[in-house]
Amino acid sequence: MQIHRDWTGLPASSHGATIAMGNFDGVHLGHRAVIEAAARAADAPLGVLTFEPHPREFFVPDAAPFRLMNAEARANRLARLGVEQLYELPFNAVLAGLSPEGFAREVLVEGLGIRHVTVGADFCFGKDRAGNAQTLKDLGTELGFGVTAVPLVGTGGQDYSSTAIRKALTEGRTRDAERMLGHWHRIEGEVVHGDKRGRDFGWPTANMRMEGLHLPRLGVYAVLVDVLTGPDRLSCQGVASLGVRPMFGRNAPNLEVHLFDFDGDLYGQHLSVALVEFLRDEAKFESVEILIDQIADDAKQARAVLAGA
């Protein structure tokens, strides 16, 4: 998959795609319907147009972290869906100031040279969100590209949405989130140095930051882990603690992952950690010995859960 981070000066090989357009935070089943519609729309390379940072981060920079995935995780997920061209456009004052017609003409036609674009039925674009799916269809007729508006996807009267997925994760309902996503919710990123207490306890962990990401319910999870880089690329099971480590006076949330049956150095490598099932809330224990016993119980429970996952 080729990744482009501007809409000007692109090589000719990046033109002529049929694209799905949106934020695609989480790449849930509703998003996949838009991408699959793009794949069917024309005999052309499959592309996705999205934005970095998320427009909400641009307009409300002080908002609490809300993203389900960072740009790296989103790109990895889109590549798995067969996307060939990813246009990860910088959302800045210039882009935010374009009218719907200006966006369609300057970005879609002159910049990307698209053949067809698909969007969700509720899609809005352009300055002050002045354009919608019908606006885009009218502009496509005028400027020479096809447009498909894809109906919203859901079940039980509820549309799949990033908002609904965030709510499920906040409540620890990982399997409900998985049903809307079409895949396990994953946290991806680099393994950073921590306090190394887990190794001292006999339970070494890989530590990952949660900066900029929506926080699922704090506590302990059964997880599936993919090591994406380095000499030890593998998939395995594990148990993870997502929280602020109250026993040790920390307050910046992070993810500490213990990989079952693995003994290697993962510092600086990138992991993808799937939250399969919430096991218990984060807690402060009366002693380190009690904590170590609890970790052993958590690991045993996680193995049992993952054996049937």
N, C-alpha and C positions, 0 to 999 in steps of 0.2 A: 504494500500500500504506500502510495506517495502522499506526503503531507505538505500542504502549501499554507503559508501563514500571511498571505496578502492576496489581493485580487488584481494587482497590476504586475506587468512584466512576467507573466507566467509562460512557460514553454508551450509550444503548440500541442505537445502530447497531452497536456492537461485540459485541453479544450474539447468540446463535443460530448461531454458526459451527460447522462441523465442523473439528476441529483435529488436527494431527499434533504429538506431544509428544516432546521429547528435547533433547539438547544441540546436535546438528547441526553439530559442528565439522568443517568441510570440505565439508558438504553432499554427501557421496559417494553412490554409486548405492544403497547400502543405505538411506540417509536418504531418497533420492528415492522409493524404493518405499513408505516409510511415508507420505510426503506425497501420492503418487499414490493410495494407498489412501484417504486422507482425502478427496481430491477426488471419489472414486467413492462414498463412503459415504452421502452425503445431498445433497439439493438445497438447499444452504446455502452461504454464503460460506466460502471456504477460509482457514483460519487455521493458524498455527504457534505453539506455546507452547515457549519456550526460556528460558534463564537467563543472566543477566549480573551478576556474573562467572560463569564456568564453575564448577560446584560444586567441582571439584578445586582451583581457585585459592582458594576459601573455606576448604576443609578443610586444605590443605597450602600455605599462602601462600609458603613458602620454596622450593617446588619449582622446578626449572629450567623455563624457558619451554617450553610444549608445544603451544600452540594452533596450528592450521593456518590460522586466519583470525581477524581481529578482528571486533568486532560490526558495523562498517560493511560489511566484505566479506561477512559472512554475510547481512546484510539485503539487500544488492545481489543476491546469488545467489538468495535466496528470492523476491525480487520478480520475477526472470526466470522463475521457475517458476509464476507466477500466484498467489502468496499475496496475499490481500487484507488480512488482519488478522495482524499480528505482535505477539504478547504476549511481550515481552522482560522477564521478571519479575526483580526484584532478588533474587539469592540471598544471603540474610543469615540471621542467627540465628533470626529469626521463621519464615522459610520452612523452614529446616533442622530446626526443632523440631516441625513439624506431623506428626502421625501420618498414615498412609495415608488413613484415613477423614477426618481433619481437612483434609487437602489436597484430597481429592475434593469434600468438602462446601463448604469455605470458598472455595477457589480456582476449581475447575472449575464448580461449580453456582451458588453465591451470587455469586461474582465475575465469571466470564466467561459464565455462562449457556449452556454449550455444548450442542450437540445430539448430537455424536458425537466420540469421540477414537480416534486410531490410535497405536499404539506398536510398537516392535520387540519381537520375541518375548522378548528378554533384558532388557526394561526393568524397572528397579527404582525405587521412589520412597518418599517418606515418611521419617520419622526412622529412622536406622540402616538405611536401605534395606530396611525391613521389608515393603514391598509389592511385588508383582510383577504381571505381566500378568493372571494369574488373579484376584488381589486386586482389580485395577481392574475386571475384568468383573463380579465380585460386587457391587462398590460401584455400578457403573453400573446394574445391575438394581435395586438398592435405591433409588438416587437419581434414576433416570429419564434416563440418557443411554446411548447405544450405545458399544460398545468393540470394536475390531478389533485383534488382535495379528498383526503381519505377520512371516512367516518371514524369517530372515536370508538375505541375498543374497550370493552369492560365485561363485567358479569354481575348478575344479581342487582342490576340497576345502578351499579357504580362504575364509572369510567376509571380505567387504569391511569394513574397520574403519579408524578414524582411526589406530590403533596401527600397522597394516600400512602405511598411507600414509606415516606419519612415518618408518618404517624405510626405505621406498623412497626418500624424499627425502634422508634422511641419507646414503644410499649413492649419490646422484646419479642414481637410476633414475627420471627424470621421466616417461618414457612408461609405466612400470608404475604410477606414481601416477595418471597420467591415465586409465588403464584402470579403476582402482578409483573414481576420482572421477566419471568421466563428463565431465570437463572438465579443462583445464590447471590445475595448481596456480597460484594467483595470489596475489601480495602486493599489498595495497592500502593506500594511505595518502597523507599529505600530503608534498609536495616541500619539503624544508627546505634551508637554506643550508649548504653544505659549505665545503671549503677552496678551491674553484674551480681546483684544479690541472688538472682535465681540460680546462677551457677554455684554460688556458695551453698545454696540450699539443696543442691542436687537436681535442680530443675532449670537448666539453662534456657533462656528465652531470647528470641529475636525481637527487638524493640522497634516500633514504627510510630511516627508522629501522626497526629490527627488534624493538623492545622488545615483550616479551610473546609473541613468536611463536617457534614451533619453527624452528630453523635448519636448512635444507637443507645439503647438502654445500657447503663454502666453495669458491668458484672462479668461473669465468666461464661464462655461459649465453647461448644464443640465446633471445631473448624476443619476445613480442608485447605491445604496449603500447596501452592505451586511456587517453586523457586524459578524465577524467570531468567536470571542471569547468573554468570559465574560458572565454575567447573562442576558444581553440584546441582545441576538442573534436574528437578524431580518433582513428583507430586506425592504428598503424604498426608496423614491425618495429624491432628494435634488438639491442644486445648489452649485457649487464649483468655487473657484478662484485659478487659477494656475499662480503664478507669483512671483515677487520680492517686492511687496508692496511699490510702489514708494512714496506714501504719507508719509510713516514712515521711509524712509531712509534705507530700507533693500535691500540686494543684493543677498542673497542665496535663490534660488527658492524653494517654498514649495507649497503644496496643502492644501487649507483651505476649508473644506466641511461643509455646513450647511444642516442638516438632517431635512426634513419637518416633522412636527408633532411628534417630539421626544424631550424628556427632560430627559436626563440621563448623567451619568459620563462615558465617553469612554476612559479616560486616561489609557494608557498601553494596551488597547485592539487593535486587528488587524482588519482593514477594507479592503474591496475590493471595489474600486470605479470605476464604468464604465463611461467613457466619451461618452455620447450619442450625444450631439450636441453642437457645438461651438456657443456661443451667442454674444460675443463682445470681443474686444481687452482689455487688461489691460490699465488703464488710471489713471492719477493723477488728483484729483478733487480740486476745489478751497477751499472747506470747508468740514468738517466732515458731516454737515447737508446734503450737496449735495450728498456725498457718501452714506449716509444712505438711501436717497430717491432712489438712483440708485440701491442699493442692493434690495430694495423692488420691483423695476421694474424687476430686474434680476430674482428674485424668482417667480414673476408672469409669466414671459415669460417661465421659466423652467417648471413650472407646466403645462402650455399649451402644450409645446413640449412633455413632458412625458406622458400626457394624451393620446397622439396618438402613443406613441413609442411601 
